[in-house]
Structures are given as structure tokens and as C-alpha cells.
Amino acid sequence: MQDMIRRIVEADTKAKELEKQNQRAAEKEKLRIEEEARAIYTRYMEDAQKEIDRNDAYLNKRFSRKLADVSAKQESALIKMRADYEQNRDRWVDELVSRVVG
């Protein structure tokens, strides 16, 4: 009878030790998974930042070209307006005066 009780106690002790080992193994695995997840996240964010930087550079070049085109068109329109004004100002003034005075 005592032998049977001793075996039950030993089995219980072994079961508790196995449970502790399993808990330690589970904790180690959890930490490994968390570290791997952090590494994946970091790589993903670095790749995303590189892509953002490439897109920013592309968009900045594109914006600069469009801005230069718009500026050139505005400058051209301004030159034409000034030329039209110089050429027609007397006629325009006379026309306005005649329309107002009647």
C-alpha cells in the first residue's frame, strides 16, 4: 500500500515537473514568436519607408516639372497681356470713356 502511495506521489511530482517544463517551453516559444513578429514588423516598416521615399522623390520631380510648366505658361500669358495692353490701351481707354460718357 505504501509502495502504491509512493508511486502516486512520484507520478504527481513528475507530472508537476513536466507541467513546469511545458510552461517554460511555451514561454520561450512565445518570446521567440514575439521577437520574430517584431523583426517582421521592422522589416515591413523599413521597406514601406523606402517605398514612401521613392514615391516622394518621384512626386516631387513630377510636381516640379508641372510647376515649371505652369509658371512658364503664366509668364507667357503675362507677356502677351502686357503686349496687348501696350498695343491697345489708348483704344480701350477711348472705348471705356465713350461707353461711360455716352
LUMGUPA-793100 format. One record per residue: residue in three letters; residue number from 0; x, y, z of N, C-alpha, C, O in turn. Coordinates in nm, 3 decimals, decimal comma. Layout:
! residues N
+-----+-----+---------+---------+---------+---------+---------+---------+---------+---------+---------+---------+---------+---------+
| res |   n |     n.x |     n.y |     n.z |    ca.x |    ca.y |    ca.z |     c.x |     c.y |     c.z |     o.x |     o.y |     o.z |
+-----+-----+---------+---------+---------+---------+---------+---------+---------+---------+---------+---------+---------+---------+
| ALA | NUM |       X |       Y |       Z |       X |       Y |       Z |       X |       Y |       Z |       X |       Y |       Z |
...
+-----+-----+---------+---------+---------+---------+---------+---------+---------+---------+---------+---------+---------+---------+
//
This chain:
! residues 102
+-----+-----+---------+---------+---------+---------+---------+---------+---------+---------+---------+---------+---------+---------+
| res |   n |     n.x |     n.y |     n.z |    ca.x |    ca.y |    ca.z |     c.x |     c.y |     c.z |     o.x |     o.y |     o.z |
+-----+-----+---------+---------+---------+---------+---------+---------+---------+---------+---------+---------+---------+---------+
| MET |   0 |   0,083 |  -0,118 |   0,000 |   0,000 |   0,000 |   0,000 |   0,088 |   0,126 |   0,000 |   0,065 |   0,221 |  -0,075 |
| GLN |   1 |   0,190 |   0,123 |   0,087 |   0,281 |   0,238 |   0,089 |   0,354 |   0,253 |  -0,044 |   0,382 |   0,364 |  -0,088 |
| ASP |   2 |   0,385 |   0,141 |  -0,106 |   0,451 |   0,144 |  -0,236 |   0,362 |   0,212 |  -0,340 |   0,409 |   0,288 |  -0,424 |
| MET |   3 |   0,234 |   0,183 |  -0,333 |   0,140 |   0,242 |  -0,425 |   0,128 |   0,393 |  -0,400 |   0,122 |   0,471 |  -0,494 |
| ILE |   4 |   0,124 |   0,434 |  -0,274 |   0,116 |   0,577 |  -0,239 |   0,243 |   0,647 |  -0,286 |   0,238 |   0,757 |  -0,340 |
| ARG |   5 |   0,359 |   0,581 |  -0,264 |   0,487 |   0,639 |  -0,307 |   0,487 |   0,657 |  -0,459 |   0,534 |   0,760 |  -0,507 |
| ARG |   6 |   0,436 |   0,562 |  -0,534 |   0,431 |   0,572 |  -0,681 |   0,337 |   0,685 |  -0,724 |   0,365 |   0,756 |  -0,821 |
| ILE |   7 |   0,227 |   0,700 |  -0,655 |   0,133 |   0,808 |  -0,687 |   0,198 |   0,944 |  -0,661 |   0,185 |   1,035 |  -0,742 |
| VAL |   8 |   0,269 |   0,957 |  -0,549 |   0,338 |   1,083 |  -0,516 |   0,446 |   1,110 |  -0,619 |   0,460 |   1,223 |  -0,666 |
| GLU |   9 |   0,524 |   1,006 |  -0,657 |   0,628 |   1,023 |  -0,760 |   0,566 |   1,063 |  -0,893 |   0,619 |   1,151 |  -0,962 |
| ALA |  10 |   0,457 |   1,000 |  -0,930 |   0,390 |   1,032 |  -1,056 |   0,339 |   1,176 |  -1,052 |   0,349 |   1,248 |  -1,152 |
| ASP |  11 |   0,285 |   1,219 |  -0,938 |   0,237 |   1,356 |  -0,923 |   0,353 |   1,453 |  -0,934 |   0,341 |   1,556 |  -1,000 |
| THR |  12 |   0,466 |   1,421 |  -0,870 |   0,585 |   1,507 |  -0,875 |   0,635 |   1,518 |  -1,019 |   0,667 |   1,628 |  -1,064 |
| LYS |  13 |   0,642 |   1,406 |  -1,090 |   0,686 |   1,407 |  -1,229 |   0,590 |   1,488 |  -1,316 |   0,632 |   1,563 |  -1,404 |
| ALA |  14 |   0,462 |   1,472 |  -1,290 |   0,361 |   1,546 |  -1,367 |   0,377 |   1,696 |  -1,345 |   0,366 |   1,775 |  -1,439 |
| LYS |  15 |   0,402 |   1,736 |  -1,220 |   0,422 |   1,879 |  -1,191 |   0,548 |   1,930 |  -1,258 |   0,549 |   2,042 |  -1,310 |
| GLU |  16 |   0,655 |   1,851 |  -1,258 |   0,780 |   1,891 |  -1,323 |   0,760 |   1,902 |  -1,474 |   0,808 |   1,996 |  -1,536 |
| LEU |  17 |   0,689 |   1,806 |  -1,532 |   0,659 |   1,814 |  -1,676 |   0,575 |   1,937 |  -1,708 |   0,595 |   2,001 |  -1,811 |
| GLU |  18 |   0,481 |   1,970 |  -1,621 |   0,398 |   2,089 |  -1,642 |   0,485 |   2,214 |  -1,639 |   0,466 |   2,304 |  -1,721 |
| LYS |  19 |   0,580 |   2,222 |  -1,544 |   0,670 |   2,337 |  -1,536 |   0,756 |   2,346 |  -1,662 |   0,777 |   2,454 |  -1,716 |
| GLN |  20 |   0,806 |   2,231 |  -1,708 |   0,887 |   2,230 |  -1,830 |   0,806 |   2,277 |  -1,950 |   0,854 |   2,355 |  -2,032 |
| ASN |  21 |   0,684 |   2,230 |  -1,959 |   0,596 |   2,272 |  -2,069 |   0,566 |   2,422 |  -2,062 |   0,561 |   2,489 |  -2,165 |
| GLN |  22 |   0,548 |   2,474 |  -1,941 |   0,523 |   2,618 |  -1,926 |   0,646 |   2,697 |  -1,969 |   0,633 |   2,798 |  -2,038 |
| ARG |  23 |   0,766 |   2,652 |  -1,928 |   0,889 |   2,720 |  -1,969 |   0,906 |   2,716 |  -2,120 |   0,942 |   2,815 |  -2,183 |
| ALA |  24 |   0,879 |   2,597 |  -2,178 |   0,890 |   2,584 |  -2,324 |   0,789 |   2,674 |  -2,394 |   0,820 |   2,736 |  -2,496 |
| ALA |  25 |   0,669 |   2,682 |  -2,341 |   0,565 |   2,768 |  -2,400 |   0,606 |   2,915 |  -2,391 |   0,585 |   2,991 |  -2,485 |
| GLU |  26 |   0,664 |   2,954 |  -2,277 |   0,710 |   3,094 |  -2,260 |   0,821 |   3,125 |  -2,360 |   0,822 |   3,231 |  -2,423 |
| LYS |  27 |   0,917 |   3,031 |  -2,374 |   1,026 |   3,052 |  -2,470 |   0,972 |   3,065 |  -2,612 |   1,015 |   3,151 |  -2,689 |
| GLU |  28 |   0,878 |   2,980 |  -2,646 |   0,818 |   2,984 |  -2,780 |   0,742 |   3,115 |  -2,801 |   0,747 |   3,174 |  -2,909 |
| LYS |  29 |   0,673 |   3,159 |  -2,698 |   0,600 |   3,286 |  -2,707 |   0,697 |   3,401 |  -2,730 |   0,671 |   3,488 |  -2,813 |
| LEU |  30 |   0,809 |   3,402 |  -2,657 |   0,909 |   3,507 |  -2,674 |   0,970 |   3,501 |  -2,814 |   0,993 |   3,605 |  -2,877 |
| ARG |  31 |   0,997 |   3,381 |  -2,862 |   1,054 |   3,366 |  -2,996 |   0,958 |   3,420 |  -3,102 |   0,998 |   3,490 |  -3,195 |
| ILE |  32 |   0,831 |   3,387 |  -3,085 |   0,730 |   3,435 |  -3,180 |   0,719 |   3,588 |  -3,174 |   0,707 |   3,653 |  -3,278 |
| GLU |  33 |   0,722 |   3,645 |  -3,054 |   0,714 |   3,791 |  -3,041 |   0,834 |   3,858 |  -3,105 |   0,820 |   3,960 |  -3,172 |
| GLU |  34 |   0,955 |   3,801 |  -3,084 |   1,074 |   3,858 |  -3,146 |   1,067 |   3,849 |  -3,298 |   1,104 |   3,943 |  -3,368 |
| GLU |  35 |   1,020 |   3,735 |  -3,348 |   1,006 |   3,719 |  -3,492 |   0,903 |   3,817 |  -3,548 |   0,922 |   3,874 |  -3,655 |
| ALA |  36 |   0,795 |   3,836 |  -3,475 |   0,692 |   3,932 |  -3,518 |   0,748 |   4,074 |  -3,522 |   0,720 |   4,150 |  -3,614 |
| ARG |  37 |   0,828 |   4,109 |  -3,421 |   0,891 |   4,242 |  -3,419 |   0,986 |   4,258 |  -3,537 |   0,989 |   4,363 |  -3,601 |
| ALA |  38 |   1,063 |   4,153 |  -3,566 |   1,157 |   4,159 |  -3,678 |   1,082 |   4,175 |  -3,810 |   1,122 |   4,254 |  -3,896 |
| ILE |  39 |   0,974 |   4,101 |  -3,826 |   0,893 |   4,112 |  -3,948 |   0,833 |   4,252 |  -3,959 |   0,835 |   4,312 |  -4,066 |
| TYR |  40 |   0,782 |   4,303 |  -3,850 |   0,723 |   4,437 |  -3,848 |   0,828 |   4,542 |  -3,886 |   0,803 |   4,632 |  -3,966 |
| THR |  41 |   0,947 |   4,528 |  -3,826 |   1,054 |   4,623 |  -3,854 |   1,094 |   4,619 |  -4,001 |   1,109 |   4,724 |  -4,065 |
| ARG |  42 |   1,110 |   4,498 |  -4,056 |   1,145 |   4,487 |  -4,198 |   1,035 |   4,547 |  -4,285 |   1,063 |   4,618 |  -4,382 |
| TYR |  43 |   0,911 |   4,518 |  -4,251 |   0,799 |   4,571 |  -4,329 |   0,799 |   4,725 |  -4,325 |   0,782 |   4,790 |  -4,428 |
| MET |  44 |   0,818 |   4,781 |  -4,206 |   0,817 |   4,927 |  -4,194 |   0,934 |   4,990 |  -4,267 |   0,919 |   5,096 |  -4,328 |
| GLU |  45 |   1,051 |   4,926 |  -4,263 |   1,166 |   4,978 |  -4,336 |   1,140 |   4,975 |  -4,487 |   1,168 |   5,071 |  -4,557 |
| ASP |  46 |   1,085 |   4,863 |  -4,535 |   1,051 |   4,853 |  -4,678 |   0,946 |   4,957 |  -4,716 |   0,955 |   5,019 |  -4,821 |
| ALA |  47 |   0,847 |   4,974 |  -4,630 |   0,741 |   5,073 |  -4,657 |   0,800 |   5,214 |  -4,662 |   0,763 |   5,294 |  -4,748 |
| GLN |  48 |   0,892 |   5,243 |  -4,570 |   0,953 |   5,376 |  -4,568 |   1,036 |   5,400 |  -4,695 |   1,035 |   5,510 |  -4,751 |
| LYS |  49 |   1,107 |   5,296 |  -4,740 |   1,184 |   5,309 |  -4,865 |   1,091 |   5,337 |  -4,982 |   1,121 |   5,421 |  -5,068 |
| GLU |  50 |   0,979 |   5,268 |  -4,986 |   0,881 |   5,289 |  -5,093 |   0,823 |   5,430 |  -5,086 |   0,806 |   5,496 |  -5,189 |
| ILE |  51 |   0,794 |   5,475 |  -4,967 |   0,744 |   5,612 |  -4,949 |   0,846 |   5,713 |  -4,997 |   0,812 |   5,810 |  -5,065 |
| ASP |  52 |   0,973 |   5,691 |  -4,961 |   1,079 |   5,783 |  -5,003 |   1,091 |   5,786 |  -5,156 |   1,107 |   5,892 |  -5,215 |
| ARG |  53 |   1,084 |   5,666 |  -5,219 |   1,091 |   5,662 |  -5,366 |   0,972 |   5,737 |  -5,427 |   0,989 |   5,814 |  -5,522 |
| ASN |  54 |   0,853 |   5,714 |  -5,373 |   0,735 |   5,783 |  -5,426 |   0,743 |   5,934 |  -5,405 |   0,704 |   6,011 |  -5,492 |
| ASP |  55 |   0,794 |   5,975 |  -5,288 |   0,809 |   6,118 |  -5,263 |   0,903 |   6,182 |  -5,364 |   0,874 |   6,289 |  -5,418 |
| ALA |  56 |   1,015 |   6,115 |  -5,390 |   1,111 |   6,170 |  -5,487 |   1,047 |   6,181 |  -5,624 |   1,062 |   6,282 |  -5,692 |
| TYR |  57 |   0,976 |   6,076 |  -5,666 |   0,909 |   6,078 |  -5,796 |   0,805 |   6,190 |  -5,802 |   0,800 |   6,266 |  -5,899 |
| LEU |  58 |   0,722 |   6,198 |  -5,697 |   0,617 |   6,301 |  -5,697 |   0,676 |   6,442 |  -5,691 |   0,623 |   6,533 |  -5,754 |
| ASN |  59 |   0,785 |   6,459 |  -5,617 |   0,849 |   6,591 |  -5,612 |   0,902 |   6,631 |  -5,749 |   0,888 |   6,747 |  -5,789 |
| LYS |  60 |   0,965 |   6,537 |  -5,821 |   1,013 |   6,569 |  -5,956 |   0,896 |   6,604 |  -6,047 |   0,901 |   6,702 |  -6,122 |
| ARG |  61 |   0,791 |   6,523 |  -6,038 |   0,673 |   6,546 |  -6,122 |   0,610 |   6,681 |  -6,089 |   0,572 |   6,755 |  -6,180 |
| PHE |  62 |   0,598 |   6,712 |  -5,961 |   0,541 |   6,840 |  -5,919 |   0,628 |   6,956 |  -5,968 |   0,577 |   7,057 |  -6,016 |
| SER |  63 |   0,759 |   6,939 |  -5,956 |   0,849 |   7,046 |  -6,000 |   0,834 |   7,072 |  -6,150 |   0,832 |   7,187 |  -6,194 |
| ARG |  64 |   0,823 |   6,964 |  -6,228 |   0,805 |   6,982 |  -6,373 |   0,673 |   7,052 |  -6,403 |   0,667 |   7,143 |  -6,485 |
| LYS |  65 |   0,566 |   7,008 |  -6,335 |   0,435 |   7,071 |  -6,360 |   0,437 |   7,217 |  -6,317 |   0,382 |   7,304 |  -6,385 |
| LEU |  66 |   0,501 |   7,245 |  -6,204 |   0,510 |   7,382 |  -6,157 |   0,588 |   7,468 |  -6,256 |   0,550 |   7,582 |  -6,284 |
| ALA |  67 |   0,696 |   7,413 |  -6,310 |   0,773 |   7,486 |  -6,410 |   0,689 |   7,512 |  -6,535 |   0,694 |   7,620 |  -6,592 |
| ASP |  68 |   0,611 |   7,411 |  -6,577 |   0,524 |   7,428 |  -6,694 |   0,419 |   7,536 |  -6,669 |   0,397 |   7,623 |  -6,754 |
| VAL |  69 |   0,355 |   7,532 |  -6,553 |   0,253 |   7,631 |  -6,520 |   0,315 |   7,770 |  -6,511 |   0,258 |   7,867 |  -6,561 |
| SER |  70 |   0,430 |   7,779 |  -6,448 |   0,497 |   7,909 |  -6,437 |   0,532 |   7,964 |  -6,574 |   0,515 |   8,084 |  -6,599 |
| ALA |  71 |   0,580 |   7,878 |  -6,663 |   0,613 |   7,923 |  -6,798 |   0,488 |   7,970 |  -6,871 |   0,492 |   8,073 |  -6,940 |
| LYS |  72 |   0,378 |   7,897 |  -6,857 |   0,253 |   7,938 |  -6,922 |   0,202 |   8,070 |  -6,866 |   0,155 |   8,156 |  -6,941 |
| GLN |  73 |   0,212 |   8,088 |  -6,734 |   0,169 |   8,213 |  -6,673 |   0,256 |   8,330 |  -6,719 |   0,207 |   8,439 |  -6,747 |
| GLU |  74 |   0,385 |   8,305 |  -6,727 |   0,477 |   8,410 |  -6,772 |   0,446 |   8,448 |  -6,917 |   0,446 |   8,565 |  -6,953 |
| SER |  75 |   0,420 |   8,348 |  -6,998 |   0,385 |   8,372 |  -7,138 |   0,255 |   8,451 |  -7,148 |   0,245 |   8,546 |  -7,226 |
| ALA |  76 |   0,156 |   8,413 |  -7,069 |   0,028 |   8,484 |  -7,070 |   0,046 |   8,628 |  -7,022 |  -0,014 |   8,720 |  -7,077 |
| LEU |  77 |   0,129 |   8,647 |  -6,921 |   0,154 |   8,783 |  -6,870 |   0,222 |   8,869 |  -6,976 |   0,185 |   8,985 |  -6,994 |
| ILE |  78 |   0,319 |   8,814 |  -7,044 |   0,388 |   8,889 |  -7,151 |   0,289 |   8,927 |  -7,261 |   0,289 |   9,039 |  -7,310 |
| LYS |  79 |   0,203 |   8,831 |  -7,299 |   0,103 |   8,859 |  -7,402 |   0,005 |   8,966 |  -7,355 |  -0,030 |   9,056 |  -7,432 |
| MET |  80 |  -0,040 |   8,957 |  -7,229 |  -0,133 |   9,058 |  -7,178 |  -0,069 |   9,196 |  -7,176 |  -0,133 |   9,295 |  -7,213 |
| ARG |  81 |   0,055 |   9,203 |  -7,135 |   0,125 |   9,333 |  -7,134 |   0,140 |   9,387 |  -7,276 |   0,123 |   9,507 |  -7,300 |
| ALA |  82 |   0,171 |   9,299 |  -7,370 |   0,184 |   9,343 |  -7,509 |   0,049 |   9,392 |  -7,561 |   0,041 |   9,496 |  -7,627 |
| ASP |  83 |  -0,057 |   9,316 |  -7,532 |  -0,191 |   9,359 |  -7,574 |  -0,226 |   9,493 |  -7,511 |  -0,284 |   9,580 |  -7,576 |
| TYR |  84 |  -0,192 |   9,508 |  -7,384 |  -0,222 |   9,633 |  -7,314 |  -0,147 |   9,749 |  -7,380 |  -0,205 |   9,854 |  -7,407 |
| GLU |  85 |  -0,018 |   9,731 |  -7,404 |   0,061 |   9,838 |  -7,466 |   0,008 |   9,873 |  -7,604 |   0,003 |   9,989 |  -7,644 |
| GLN |  86 |  -0,032 |   9,770 |  -7,676 |  -0,079 |   9,792 |  -7,813 |  -0,218 |   9,855 |  -7,816 |  -0,248 |   9,934 |  -7,906 |
| ASN |  87 |  -0,305 |   9,821 |  -7,721 |  -0,445 |   9,861 |  -7,730 |  -0,491 |   9,957 |  -7,621 |  -0,610 |   9,991 |  -7,617 |
| ARG |  88 |  -0,404 |  10,002 |  -7,536 |  -0,450 |  10,080 |  -7,420 |  -0,524 |  10,206 |  -7,460 |  -0,628 |  10,237 |  -7,402 |
| ASP |  89 |  -0,475 |  10,279 |  -7,556 |  -0,543 |  10,404 |  -7,596 |  -0,682 |  10,374 |  -7,651 |  -0,779 |  10,443 |  -7,617 |
| ARG |  90 |  -0,693 |  10,271 |  -7,734 |  -0,823 |  10,236 |  -7,790 |  -0,917 |  10,191 |  -7,679 |  -1,035 |  10,227 |  -7,680 |
| TRP |  91 |  -0,867 |  10,113 |  -7,583 |  -0,951 |  10,065 |  -7,472 |  -0,998 |  10,181 |  -7,384 |  -1,113 |  10,185 |  -7,342 |
| VAL |  92 |  -0,908 |  10,274 |  -7,357 |  -0,945 |  10,390 |  -7,275 |  -1,053 |  10,470 |  -7,348 |  -1,153 |  10,509 |  -7,289 |
| ASP |  93 |  -1,032 |  10,494 |  -7,476 |  -1,132 |  10,569 |  -7,555 |  -1,267 |  10,497 |  -7,554 |  -1,371 |  10,560 |  -7,541 |
| GLU |  94 |  -1,263 |  10,363 |  -7,570 |  -1,386 |  10,284 |  -7,571 |  -1,458 |  10,292 |  -7,436 |  -1,580 |  10,308 |  -7,433 |
| LEU |  95 |  -1,384 |  10,281 |  -7,326 |  -1,445 |  10,289 |  -7,194 |  -1,505 |  10,426 |  -7,170 |  -1,616 |  10,438 |  -7,119 |
| VAL |  96 |  -1,433 |  10,528 |  -7,206 |  -1,481 |  10,665 |  -7,185 |  -1,609 |  10,689 |  -7,267 |  -1,705 |  10,748 |  -7,218 |
| SER |  97 |  -1,607 |  10,641 |  -7,390 |  -1,726 |  10,664 |  -7,473 |  -1,846 |  10,585 |  -7,420 |  -1,959 |  10,632 |  -7,432 |
| ARG |  98 |  -1,823 |  10,469 |  -7,363 |  -1,935 |  10,391 |  -7,310 |  -1,989 |  10,452 |  -7,181 |  -2,109 |  10,449 |  -7,155 |
| VAL |  99 |  -1,899 |  10,508 |  -7,100 |  -1,943 |  10,568 |  -6,974 |  -2,010 |  10,703 |  -7,000 |  -2,117 |  10,732 |  -6,947 |
| VAL | 100 |  -1,946 |  10,783 |  -7,081 |  -1,997 |  10,918 |  -7,106 |  -2,113 |  10,913 |  -7,207 |  -2,208 |  10,990 |  -7,197 |
| GLY | 101 |  -2,103 |  10,826 |  -7,300 |  -2,211 |  10,803 |  -7,393 |  -2,214 |  10,887 |  -7,509 |  -2,303 |  10,874 |  -7,593 |
+-----+-----+---------+---------+---------+---------+---------+---------+---------+---------+---------+---------+---------+---------+
//
